[in-house]
Amino acid sequence: MAEDAQPEASDPELVDVVVDGPVGIVTINRPDKLNALNSEVIEGLLGAMLTLDDDPDVGCVILTGSPESKKPAFAAGADIQEMSEMGALILRAYSQDGQQLCGVIDGMTKPVIAAVNGFAFGGGLELAMACHIRYAAESARVGQPEINLGIIPGFGGTQRLLRLVGRGRALEMLLTGDPIDAQEAYRVGLVNQVVPDGDLMETAVVLARKLAEQAPLATQLILDAVARGADREVDAALAIETDLFGLVGTTEDVREGMRAFLEKRPPEWKGR
């Protein structure tokens, strides 16, 4: 990481944000609680993501958990102690807050990579599933164990897991609460790549830098096309793609990209 990288966290105790060149790295920092997600963490993550999405100098974001946890953990889930003191209405509001955070991540205009460096259970897996790309350490384990507490996922787990791994596999994970290891998560399409524990962040940063170098408007429109088309009939989704294809044709970057290709030189993106 660059020596001149400047931390800018919404909550310096619970959420750390470092901007290293075009890459923003967001770290959940509750190692004593296995990076569990309480209300303050959710609020801090929301602020961090909104700030990074609005930063024109950041082209990609990595989300991970503090490596200082006593056991490797991306986020071991929601804070059960905090939840145990909530009544039904507060639980509903808590679910809305978690879903808002995951929706902001899913809808960001730049790619978000989850670097899953250990346990990602419950809300932790829901957070990772909201990211556009997921890389997992070999030691990582993921799951939705809420049923073992007599509850259900509340941050989008029933819906995002379904869309990522299919109905049957999602129901098996949701109804048993059993975790799966990183290799099984890769096999079923829940993570994009499994890497040795010590190489996870380096691998994620390499990918983040590559993504940050791509044409920013094209990147934004690809994310938009995939997000908006995912739950539509194919003809409606293709219409979205066509509209965005026409829109990107109005930009300076598309002319630059084609000229650079013909002139056999790297493009110089302007983001307009």
Number of C-alpha atoms within 10 A of each C-alpha: 10 9 6 9 13 12 15 17 19 19 17 12 13 22 26 21 26 19 20 18 16 19 23 28 24 25 22 26 26 22 20 12 17 26 31 27 27 21 16 13 22 23 18 21 27 21 17 22 22 14 14 24 23 13 12 10 14 19 26 26 30 24 24 23 30 23 19 14 18 10 14 24 30 36 34 25 26 24 18 13 9 11 14 9 9 14 9 8 9 12 15 13 12 19 17 15 18 25 21 16 23 23 17 17 27 21 20 21 21 26 23 28 25 27 27 33 27 28 28 29 26 29 30 26 27 28 27 29 24 25 23 18 19 23 24 32 25 20 18 23 25 29 26 28 22 22 16 13 9 7 9 17 18 20 26 24 25 18 13 16 23 16 15 15 16 13 13 10 13 20 15 11 19 24 14 14 18 16 19 15 17 24 20 15 21 17 12 14 14 23 23 14 19 21 19 13 16 11 12 19 22 12 15 24 21 12 15 22 18 14 20 21 15 14 20 21 21 19 18 15 18 17 19 20 20 13 15 15 18 12 11 12 9 11 10 13 17 14 13 18 19 12 11 16 15 11 13 16 12 11 15 14 21 19 15 17 17 12 14 14 12 9 10 9 10 11 19 13 17 12 13 12
